[in-house]
Every structure is written in C-alpha cells, then in structure tokens.
C-alpha cells in the first residue's frame, strides 16, 4: 500500500508541475510572447507550446 500512495503523490506532483507550466505558457502568450520565444525560454518544443495555447 505504501508504494501505491507514493505513486499517487508523485503523479499528483507531476500533474501540478504540468499545470503550472501550462498556466505560465498561457500567461506569456497573453502578454504578447510568440510561441518560439516561449519555447526558447522554457526549453520546450514549439509544437508543444502551440498545442497548449490552442487548447487554452
């Protein structure tokens, strides 16, 4: 049972990080940053950035 609860915590933490990154991307985009600039700053693929912006 201990392993299961640890895995759930790790998954929740990872989802929280992803949510935070997505919110940051949206905020940067609203402030006028282009997907390429966000990609460069966050060291992520441009297509991944665009997908997050489109799914806003």
PQR file of N, CA, C, O and H, with PARSE charges and radii, in Angstrom:
ATOM      1  N   UNK A   1       0.821  -1.193   0.000 -0.4000 1.5000
ATOM      2  CA  UNK A   1       0.000   0.000   0.000 -0.0000 2.0000
ATOM      3  C   UNK A   1       0.863   1.255   0.000  0.5500 1.7000
ATOM      4  O   UNK A   1       0.475   2.269  -0.579 -0.5500 1.4000
ATOM      5  N   UNK A   2       1.995   1.203   0.623 -0.4000 1.5000
ATOM      6  CA  UNK A   2       2.883   2.356   0.701 -0.0000 2.0000
ATOM      7  C   UNK A   2       3.355   2.781  -0.689  0.5500 1.7000
ATOM      8  O   UNK A   2       3.416   3.973  -0.992 -0.5500 1.4000
ATOM      9  H   UNK A   2       2.311   0.379   1.093  0.4000 1.0000
ATOM     10  N   UNK A   3       3.689   1.800  -1.529 -0.4000 1.5000
ATOM     11  CA  UNK A   3       4.134   2.113  -2.883 -0.0000 2.0000
ATOM     12  C   UNK A   3       3.037   2.793  -3.681  0.5500 1.7000
ATOM     13  O   UNK A   3       3.306   3.708  -4.459 -0.5500 1.4000
ATOM     14  H   UNK A   3       3.640   0.832  -1.282  0.4000 1.0000
ATOM     15  N   UNK A   4       1.808   2.352  -3.494 -0.4000 1.5000
ATOM     16  CA  UNK A   4       0.682   2.939  -4.210 -0.0000 2.0000
ATOM     17  C   UNK A   4       0.492   4.402  -3.810  0.5500 1.7000
ATOM     18  O   UNK A   4       0.322   5.261  -4.675 -0.5500 1.4000
ATOM     19  H   UNK A   4       1.589   1.609  -2.862  0.4000 1.0000
ATOM     20  N   UNK A   5       0.520   4.683  -2.538 -0.4000 1.5000
ATOM     21  CA  UNK A   5       0.324   6.062  -2.093 -0.0000 2.0000
ATOM     22  C   UNK A   5       1.473   6.954  -2.558  0.5500 1.7000
ATOM     23  O   UNK A   5       1.260   8.119  -2.896 -0.5500 1.4000
ATOM     24  H   UNK A   5       0.658   3.985  -1.836  0.4000 1.0000
ATOM     25  N   UNK A   6       2.677   6.414  -2.577 -0.4000 1.5000
ATOM     26  CA  UNK A   6       3.822   7.182  -3.075 -0.0000 2.0000
ATOM     27  C   UNK A   6       3.663   7.484  -4.557  0.5500 1.7000
ATOM     28  O   UNK A   6       3.962   8.592  -5.003 -0.5500 1.4000
ATOM     29  H   UNK A   6       2.849   5.468  -2.303  0.4000 1.0000
ATOM     30  N   UNK A   7       3.200   6.519  -5.309 -0.4000 1.5000
ATOM     31  CA  UNK A   7       2.988   6.709  -6.742 -0.0000 2.0000
ATOM     32  C   UNK A   7       1.903   7.741  -7.020  0.5500 1.7000
ATOM     33  O   UNK A   7       2.019   8.541  -7.947 -0.5500 1.4000
ATOM     34  H   UNK A   7       2.957   5.619  -4.947  0.4000 1.0000
ATOM     35  N   UNK A   8       0.856   7.717  -6.216 -0.4000 1.5000
ATOM     36  CA  UNK A   8      -0.221   8.692  -6.364 -0.0000 2.0000
ATOM     37  C   UNK A   8       0.306  10.093  -6.070  0.5500 1.7000
ATOM     38  O   UNK A   8      -0.029  11.037  -6.787 -0.5500 1.4000
ATOM     39  H   UNK A   8       0.762   7.067  -5.462  0.4000 1.0000
ATOM     40  N   UNK A   9       1.111  10.242  -5.045 -0.4000 1.5000
ATOM     41  CA  UNK A   9       1.704  11.538  -4.705 -0.0000 2.0000
ATOM     42  C   UNK A   9       2.595  12.040  -5.836  0.5500 1.7000
ATOM     43  O   UNK A   9       2.542  13.213  -6.206 -0.5500 1.4000
ATOM     44  H   UNK A   9       1.382   9.475  -4.463  0.4000 1.0000
ATOM     45  N   UNK A  10       3.410  11.145  -6.379 -0.4000 1.5000
ATOM     46  CA  UNK A  10       4.311  11.527  -7.470 -0.0000 2.0000
ATOM     47  C   UNK A  10       3.532  11.952  -8.703  0.5500 1.7000
ATOM     48  O   UNK A  10       3.907  12.915  -9.372 -0.5500 1.4000
ATOM     49  H   UNK A  10       3.452  10.192  -6.079  0.4000 1.0000
ATOM     50  N   UNK A  11       2.453  11.243  -9.011 -0.4000 1.5000
ATOM     51  CA  UNK A  11       1.626  11.577 -10.162 -0.0000 2.0000
ATOM     52  C   UNK A  11       0.950  12.930  -9.960  0.5500 1.7000
ATOM     53  O   UNK A  11       0.902  13.746 -10.880 -0.5500 1.4000
ATOM     54  H   UNK A  11       2.149  10.461  -8.467  0.4000 1.0000
ATOM     55  N   UNK A  12       0.432  13.165  -8.770 -0.4000 1.5000
ATOM     56  CA  UNK A  12      -0.218  14.442  -8.469 -0.0000 2.0000
ATOM     57  C   UNK A  12       0.789  15.587  -8.565  0.5500 1.7000
ATOM     58  O   UNK A  12       0.466  16.663  -9.069 -0.5500 1.4000
ATOM     59  H   UNK A  12       0.471  12.502  -8.022  0.4000 1.0000
ATOM     60  N   UNK A  13       2.000  15.352  -8.085 -0.4000 1.5000
ATOM     61  CA  UNK A  13       3.050  16.370  -8.161 -0.0000 2.0000
ATOM     62  C   UNK A  13       3.378  16.686  -9.619  0.5500 1.7000
ATOM     63  O   UNK A  13       3.485  17.854  -9.993 -0.5500 1.4000
ATOM     64  H   UNK A  13       2.262  14.478  -7.676  0.4000 1.0000
ATOM     65  N   UNK A  14       3.538  15.656 -10.437 -0.4000 1.5000
ATOM     66  CA  UNK A  14       3.861  15.849 -11.856 -0.0000 2.0000
ATOM     67  C   UNK A  14       2.736  16.600 -12.567  0.5500 1.7000
ATOM     68  O   UNK A  14       3.002  17.477 -13.389 -0.5500 1.4000
ATOM     69  H   UNK A  14       3.451  14.707 -10.133  0.4000 1.0000
ATOM     70  N   UNK A  15       1.489  16.264 -12.261 -0.4000 1.5000
ATOM     71  CA  UNK A  15       0.357  16.954 -12.865 -0.0000 2.0000
ATOM     72  C   UNK A  15       0.324  18.417 -12.430  0.5500 1.7000
ATOM     73  O   UNK A  15      -0.024  19.289 -13.226 -0.5500 1.4000
ATOM     74  H   UNK A  15       1.273  15.552 -11.594  0.4000 1.0000
ATOM     75  N   UNK A  16       0.677  18.691 -11.189 -0.4000 1.5000
ATOM     76  CA  UNK A  16       0.731  20.062 -10.698 -0.0000 2.0000
ATOM     77  C   UNK A  16       1.781  20.872 -11.417  0.5500 1.7000
ATOM     78  O   UNK A  16       1.555  22.034 -11.756 -0.5500 1.4000
ATOM     79  H   UNK A  16       0.960  17.982 -10.542  0.4000 1.0000
ATOM     80  N   UNK A  17       2.938  20.260 -11.655 -0.4000 1.5000
ATOM     81  CA  UNK A  17       4.012  20.933 -12.392 -0.0000 2.0000
ATOM     82  C   UNK A  17       3.551  21.229 -13.814  0.5500 1.7000
ATOM     83  O   UNK A  17       3.743  22.339 -14.310 -0.5500 1.4000
ATOM     84  H   UNK A  17       3.122  19.316 -11.380  0.4000 1.0000
ATOM     85  N   UNK A  18       2.948  20.249 -14.470 -0.4000 1.5000
ATOM     86  CA  UNK A  18       2.457  20.438 -15.841 -0.0000 2.0000
ATOM     87  C   UNK A  18       1.414  21.552 -15.898  0.5500 1.7000
ATOM     88  O   UNK A  18       1.422  22.369 -16.819 -0.5500 1.4000
ATOM     89  H   UNK A  18       2.792  19.347 -14.067  0.4000 1.0000
ATOM     90  N   UNK A  19       0.521  21.582 -14.915 -0.4000 1.5000
ATOM     91  CA  UNK A  19      -0.491  22.636 -14.856 -0.0000 2.0000
ATOM     92  C   UNK A  19       0.163  24.008 -14.715  0.5500 1.7000
ATOM     93  O   UNK A  19      -0.241  24.964 -15.376 -0.5500 1.4000
ATOM     94  H   UNK A  19       0.514  20.918 -14.167  0.4000 1.0000
ATOM     95  N   UNK A  20       1.156  24.098 -13.867 -0.4000 1.5000
ATOM     96  CA  UNK A  20       1.862  25.359 -13.660 -0.0000 2.0000
ATOM     97  C   UNK A  20       2.570  25.832 -14.919  0.5500 1.7000
ATOM     98  O   UNK A  20       2.553  27.021 -15.240 -0.5500 1.4000
ATOM     99  H   UNK A  20       1.485  23.321 -13.330  0.4000 1.0000
ATOM    100  N   UNK A  21       3.187  24.910 -15.625 -0.4000 1.5000
ATOM    101  CA  UNK A  21       3.872  25.256 -16.872 -0.0000 2.0000
ATOM    102  C   UNK A  21       2.856  25.723 -17.910  0.5500 1.7000
ATOM    103  O   UNK A  21       3.088  26.710 -18.607 -0.5500 1.4000
ATOM    104  H   UNK A  21       3.201  23.944 -15.365  0.4000 1.0000
ATOM    105  N   UNK A  22       1.737  25.019 -18.013 -0.4000 1.5000
ATOM    106  CA  UNK A  22       0.697  25.405 -18.979 -0.0000 2.0000
ATOM    107  C   UNK A  22       0.169  26.803 -18.659  0.5500 1.7000
ATOM    108  O   UNK A  22      -0.028  27.609 -19.568 -0.5500 1.4000
ATOM    109  H   UNK A  22       1.548  24.217 -17.447  0.4000 1.0000
ATOM    110  N   UNK A  23      -0.058  27.097 -17.392 -0.4000 1.5000
ATOM    111  CA  UNK A  23      -0.539  28.419 -16.998 -0.0000 2.0000
ATOM    112  C   UNK A  23       0.482  29.495 -17.338  0.5500 1.7000
ATOM    113  O   UNK A  23       0.119  30.590 -17.768 -0.5500 1.4000
ATOM    114  H   UNK A  23       0.102  26.442 -16.653  0.4000 1.0000
ATOM    115  N   UNK A  24       1.751  29.183 -17.147 -0.4000 1.5000
ATOM    116  CA  UNK A  24       2.817  30.127 -17.475 -0.0000 2.0000
ATOM    117  C   UNK A  24       2.845  30.394 -18.978  0.5500 1.7000
ATOM    118  O   UNK A  24       2.991  31.539 -19.405 -0.5500 1.4000
ATOM    119  H   UNK A  24       2.046  28.294 -16.798  0.4000 1.0000
ATOM    120  N   UNK A  25       2.707  29.348 -19.770 -0.4000 1.5000
ATOM    121  CA  UNK A  25       2.698  29.490 -21.228 -0.0000 2.0000
ATOM    122  C   UNK A  25       1.527  30.372 -21.663  0.5500 1.7000
ATOM    123  O   UNK A  25       1.702  31.268 -22.489 -0.5500 1.4000
ATOM    124  H   UNK A  25       2.589  28.418 -19.423  0.4000 1.0000
ATOM    125  N   UNK A  26       0.356  30.129 -21.123 -0.4000 1.5000
ATOM    126  CA  UNK A  26      -0.827  30.924 -21.470 -0.0000 2.0000
ATOM    127  C   UNK A  26      -0.612  32.384 -21.082  0.5500 1.7000
ATOM    128  O   UNK A  26      -0.918  33.289 -21.858 -0.5500 1.4000
ATOM    129  H   UNK A  26       0.213  29.400 -20.452  0.4000 1.0000
ATOM    130  N   UNK A  27      -0.095  32.606 -19.902 -0.4000 1.5000
ATOM    131  CA  UNK A  27       0.138  33.971 -19.421 -0.0000 2.0000
ATOM    132  C   UNK A  27       1.147  34.700 -20.305  0.5500 1.7000
ATOM    133  O   UNK A  27       0.948  35.865 -20.649 -0.5500 1.4000
ATOM    134  H   UNK A  27       0.154  31.871 -19.271  0.4000 1.0000
ATOM    135  N   UNK A  28       2.217  34.020 -20.669 -0.4000 1.5000
ATOM    136  CA  UNK A  28       3.231  34.629 -21.535 -0.0000 2.0000
ATOM    137  C   UNK A  28       2.635  34.957 -22.904  0.5500 1.7000
ATOM    138  O   UNK A  28       2.902  36.018 -23.468 -0.5500 1.4000
ATOM    139  H   UNK A  28       2.379  33.074 -20.390  0.4000 1.0000
ATOM    140  N   UNK A  29       1.825  34.034 -23.429 -0.4000 1.5000
ATOM    141  CA  UNK A  29       1.198  34.252 -24.731 -0.0000 2.0000
ATOM    142  C   UNK A  29       0.268  35.468 -24.691  0.5500 1.7000
ATOM    143  O   UNK A  29       0.258  36.275 -25.621 -0.5500 1.4000
ATOM    144  H   UNK A  29       1.609  33.173 -22.970  0.4000 1.0000
ATOM    145  N   UNK A  30      -0.508  35.597 -23.621 -0.4000 1.5000
ATOM    146  CA  UNK A  30      -1.418  36.738 -23.473 -0.0000 2.0000
ATOM    147  C   UNK A  30      -0.658  38.059 -23.367  0.5500 1.7000
ATOM    148  O   UNK A  30      -1.183  39.112 -23.732 -0.5500 1.4000
ATOM    149  H   UNK A  30      -0.500  34.941 -22.866  0.4000 1.0000
ATOM    150  N   UNK A  31       0.568  38.002 -22.870 -0.4000 1.5000
ATOM    151  CA  UNK A  31       1.386  39.213 -22.745 -0.0000 2.0000
ATOM    152  C   UNK A  31       2.131  39.544 -24.029  0.5500 1.7000
ATOM    153  O   UNK A  31       2.869  40.528 -24.090 -0.5500 1.4000
ATOM    154  H   UNK A  31       0.994  37.147 -22.574  0.4000 1.0000
ATOM    155  N   UNK A  32       1.935  38.713 -25.067 -0.4000 1.5000
ATOM    156  CA  UNK A  32       2.499  39.031 -26.368 -0.0000 2.0000
ATOM    157  C   UNK A  32       3.706  38.217 -26.792  0.5500 1.7000
ATOM    158  O   UNK A  32       4.261  38.463 -27.863 -0.5500 1.4000
ATOM    159  H   UNK A  32       1.335  37.914 -25.018  0.4000 1.0000
ATOM    160  N   UNK A  33       4.126  37.259 -25.990 -0.4000 1.5000
ATOM    161  CA  UNK A  33       5.246  36.406 -26.380 -0.0000 2.0000
ATOM    162  C   UNK A  33       4.793  35.470 -27.502  0.5500 1.7000
ATOM    163  O   UNK A  33       3.679  34.947 -27.474 -0.5500 1.4000
ATOM    164  H   UNK A  33       3.675  37.059 -25.120  0.4000 1.0000
ATOM    165  N   UNK A  34       5.652  35.269 -28.469 -0.4000 1.5000
ATOM    166  CA  UNK A  34       5.395  34.308 -29.544 -0.0000 2.0000
ATOM    167  C   UNK A  34       5.750  32.900 -29.049  0.5500 1.7000
ATOM    168  O   UNK A  34       6.532  32.734 -28.112 -0.5500 1.4000
ATOM    169  H   UNK A  34       6.557  35.693 -28.492  0.4000 1.0000
ATOM    170  N   UNK A  35       5.167  31.906 -29.689 -0.4000 1.5000
ATOM    171  CA  UNK A  35       5.421  30.511 -29.302 -0.0000 2.0000
ATOM    172  C   UNK A  35       6.911  30.182 -29.354  0.5500 1.7000
ATOM    173  O   UNK A  35       7.416  29.434 -28.516 -0.5500 1.4000
ATOM    174  H   UNK A  35       4.532  32.040 -30.450  0.4000 1.0000
ATOM    175  N   UNK A  36       7.610  30.737 -30.334 -0.4000 1.5000
ATOM    176  CA  UNK A  36       9.046  30.479 -30.464 -0.0000 2.0000
ATOM    177  C   UNK A  36       9.823  31.055 -29.282  0.5500 1.7000
ATOM    178  O   UNK A  36      10.781  30.446 -28.806 -0.5500 1.4000
ATOM    179  H   UNK A  36       7.200  31.344 -31.015  0.4000 1.0000
ATOM    180  N   UNK A  37       9.408  32.227 -28.814 -0.4000 1.5000
ATOM    181  CA  UNK A  37      10.080  32.843 -27.665 -0.0000 2.0000
ATOM    182  C   UNK A  37       9.831  32.027 -26.399  0.5500 1.7000
ATOM    183  O   UNK A  37      10.749  31.785 -25.615 -0.5500 1.4000
ATOM    184  H   UNK A  37       8.630  32.722 -29.200  0.4000 1.0000
ATOM    185  N   UNK A  38       8.592  31.611 -26.210 -0.4000 1.5000
ATOM    186  CA  UNK A  38       8.244  30.803 -25.040 -0.0000 2.0000
ATOM    187  C   UNK A  38       9.018  29.491 -25.080  0.5500 1.7000
ATOM    188  O   UNK A  38       9.536  29.034 -24.061 -0.5500 1.4000
ATOM    189  H   UNK A  38       7.847  31.809 -26.846  0.4000 1.0000
ATOM    190  N   UNK A  39       9.090  28.899 -26.249 -0.4000 1.5000
ATOM    191  CA  UNK A  39       9.826  27.655 -26.431 -0.0000 2.0000
ATOM    192  C   UNK A  39      11.280  27.814 -26.021  0.5500 1.7000
ATOM    193  O   UNK A  39      11.842  26.958 -25.338 -0.5500 1.4000
ATOM    194  H   UNK A  39       8.669  29.270 -27.076  0.4000 1.0000
ATOM    195  N   UNK A  40      11.879  28.909 -26.443 -0.4000 1.5000
ATOM    196  CA  UNK A  40      13.279  29.169 -26.124 -0.0000 2.0000
ATOM    197  C   UNK A  40      13.479  29.376 -24.624  0.5500 1.7000
ATOM    198  O   UNK A  40      14.430  28.852 -24.045 -0.5500 1.4000
ATOM    199  H   UNK A  40      11.423  29.604 -26.998  0.4000 1.0000
ATOM    200  N   UNK A  41      12.593  30.132 -24.003 -0.4000 1.5000
ATOM    201  CA  UNK A  41      12.714  30.431 -22.572 -0.0000 2.0000
ATOM    202  C   UNK A  41      12.505  29.177 -21.730  0.5500 1.7000
ATOM    203  O   UNK A  41      13.255  28.927 -20.787 -0.5500 1.4000
ATOM    204  H   UNK A  41      11.820  30.558 -24.474  0.4000 1.0000
ATOM    205  N   UNK A  42      11.487  28.389 -22.071 -0.4000 1.5000
ATOM    206  CA  UNK A  42      11.138  27.214 -21.261 -0.0000 2.0000
ATOM    207  C   UNK A  42      11.821  25.930 -21.726  0.5500 1.7000
ATOM    208  O   UNK A  42      11.657  24.872 -21.119 -0.5500 1.4000
ATOM    209  H   UNK A  42      10.878  28.592 -22.837  0.4000 1.0000
ATOM    210  N   UNK A  43      12.588  26.036 -22.811 -0.4000 1.5000
ATOM    211  CA  UNK A  43      13.308  24.880 -23.352 -0.0000 2.0000
ATOM    212  C   UNK A  43      12.353  23.718 -23.657  0.5500 1.7000
ATOM    213  O   UNK A  43      12.550  22.581 -23.228 -0.5500 1.4000
ATOM    214  H   UNK A  43      12.722  26.896 -23.305  0.4000 1.0000
ATOM    215  N   UNK A  44      11.306  24.065 -24.422 -0.4000 1.5000
ATOM    216  CA  UNK A  44      10.303  23.083 -24.840 -0.0000 2.0000
ATOM    217  C   UNK A  44      10.157  23.165 -26.351  0.5500 1.7000
ATOM    218  O   UNK A  44      10.583  24.142 -26.968 -0.5500 1.4000
ATOM    219  H   UNK A  44      11.146  24.988 -24.771  0.4000 1.0000
ATOM    220  N   UNK A  45       9.559  22.148 -26.943 -0.4000 1.5000
ATOM    221  CA  UNK A  45       9.316  22.137 -28.378 -0.0000 2.0000
ATOM    222  C   UNK A  45       8.232  23.163 -28.728  0.5500 1.7000
ATOM    223  O   UNK A  45       7.263  23.330 -27.988 -0.5500 1.4000
ATOM    224  H   UNK A  45       9.213  21.355 -26.442  0.4000 1.0000
ATOM    225  N   UNK A  46       8.405  23.843 -29.858 -0.4000 1.5000
ATOM    226  CA  UNK A  46       7.447  24.865 -30.293 -0.0000 2.0000
ATOM    227  C   UNK A  46       6.068  24.259 -30.493  0.5500 1.7000
ATOM    228  O   UNK A  46       5.065  24.875 -30.130 -0.5500 1.4000
ATOM    229  H   UNK A  46       9.193  23.708 -30.459  0.4000 1.0000
ATOM    230  N   UNK A  47       6.001  23.073 -31.060 -0.4000 1.5000
ATOM    231  CA  UNK A  47       4.707  22.433 -31.305 -0.0000 2.0000
ATOM    232  C   UNK A  47       3.977  22.150 -29.996  0.5500 1.7000
ATOM    233  O   UNK A  47       2.754  22.276 -29.925 -0.5500 1.4000
ATOM    234  H   UNK A  47       6.815  22.573 -31.356  0.4000 1.0000
ATOM    235  N   UNK A  48       4.710  21.775 -28.978 -0.4000 1.5000
ATOM    236  CA  UNK A  48       4.101  21.519 -27.671 -0.0000 2.0000
ATOM    237  C   UNK A  48       3.521  22.825 -27.101  0.5500 1.7000
ATOM    238  O   UNK A  48       2.433  22.831 -26.524 -0.5500 1.4000
ATOM    239  H   UNK A  48       5.703  21.672 -29.035  0.4000 1.0000
ATOM    240  N   UNK A  49       4.252  23.912 -27.269 -0.4000 1.5000
ATOM    241  CA  UNK A  49       3.794  25.225 -26.824 -0.0000 2.0000
ATOM    242  C   UNK A  49       2.514  25.609 -27.576  0.5500 1.7000
ATOM    243  O   UNK A  49       1.533  26.040 -26.969 -0.5500 1.4000
ATOM    244  H   UNK A  49       5.135  23.908 -27.738  0.4000 1.0000
ATOM    245  N   UNK A  50       2.537  25.448 -28.882 -0.4000 1.5000
ATOM    246  CA  UNK A  50       1.362  25.794 -29.699 -0.0000 2.0000
ATOM    247  C   UNK A  50       0.144  24.968 -29.315  0.5500 1.7000
ATOM    248  O   UNK A  50      -0.972  25.486 -29.285 -0.5500 1.4000
ATOM    249  H   UNK A  50       3.333  25.098 -29.375  0.4000 1.0000
ATOM    250  N   UNK A  51       0.346  23.704 -29.025 -0.4000 1.5000
ATOM    251  CA  UNK A  51      -0.761  22.833 -28.638 -0.0000 2.0000
ATOM    252  C   UNK A  51      -1.396  23.324 -27.329  0.5500 1.7000
ATOM    253  O   UNK A  51      -2.619  23.334 -27.196 -0.5500 1.4000
ATOM    254  H   UNK A  51       1.252  23.283 -29.050  0.4000 1.0000
ATOM    255  N   UNK A  52      -0.573  23.724 -26.382 -0.4000 1.5000
ATOM    256  CA  UNK A  52      -1.080  24.233 -25.114 -0.0000 2.0000
ATOM    257  C   UNK A  52      -1.860  25.530 -25.336  0.5500 1.7000
ATOM    258  O   UNK A  52      -2.923  25.727 -24.749 -0.5500 1.4000
ATOM    259  H   UNK A  52       0.421  23.717 -26.490  0.4000 1.0000
ATOM    260  N   UNK A  53      -1.327  26.411 -26.185 -0.4000 1.5000
ATOM    261  CA  UNK A  53      -2.000  27.677 -26.470 -0.0000 2.0000
ATOM    262  C   UNK A  53      -3.340  27.432 -27.161  0.5500 1.7000
ATOM    263  O   UNK A  53      -4.335  28.077 -26.832 -0.5500 1.4000
ATOM    264  H   UNK A  53      -0.463  26.251 -26.661  0.4000 1.0000
ATOM    265  N   UNK A  54      -3.369  26.511 -28.108 -0.4000 1.5000
ATOM    266  CA  UNK A  54      -4.603  26.209 -28.836 -0.0000 2.0000
ATOM    267  C   UNK A  54      -5.673  25.604 -27.928  0.5500 1.7000
ATOM    268  O   UNK A  54      -6.863  25.849 -28.123 -0.5500 1.4000
ATOM    269  H   UNK A  54      -2.561  25.987 -28.375  0.4000 1.0000
ATOM    270  N   UNK A  55      -5.251  24.811 -26.933 -0.4000 1.5000
ATOM    271  CA  UNK A  55      -6.189  24.139 -26.041 -0.0000 2.0000
ATOM    272  C   UNK A  55      -6.601  25.000 -24.856  0.5500 1.7000
ATOM    273  O   UNK A  55      -7.291  24.531 -23.950 -0.5500 1.4000
ATOM    274  H   UNK A  55      -4.284  24.612 -26.775  0.4000 1.0000
ATOM    275  N   UNK A  56      -6.186  26.234 -24.864 -0.4000 1.5000
ATOM    276  CA  UNK A  56      -6.469  27.158 -23.756 -0.0000 2.0000
ATOM    277  C   UNK A  56      -7.897  27.243 -23.478  0.5500 1.7000
ATOM    278  O   UNK A  56      -8.309  27.974 -22.577 -0.5500 1.4000
ATOM    279  H   UNK A  56      -5.625  26.615 -25.599  0.4000 1.0000
TER
END
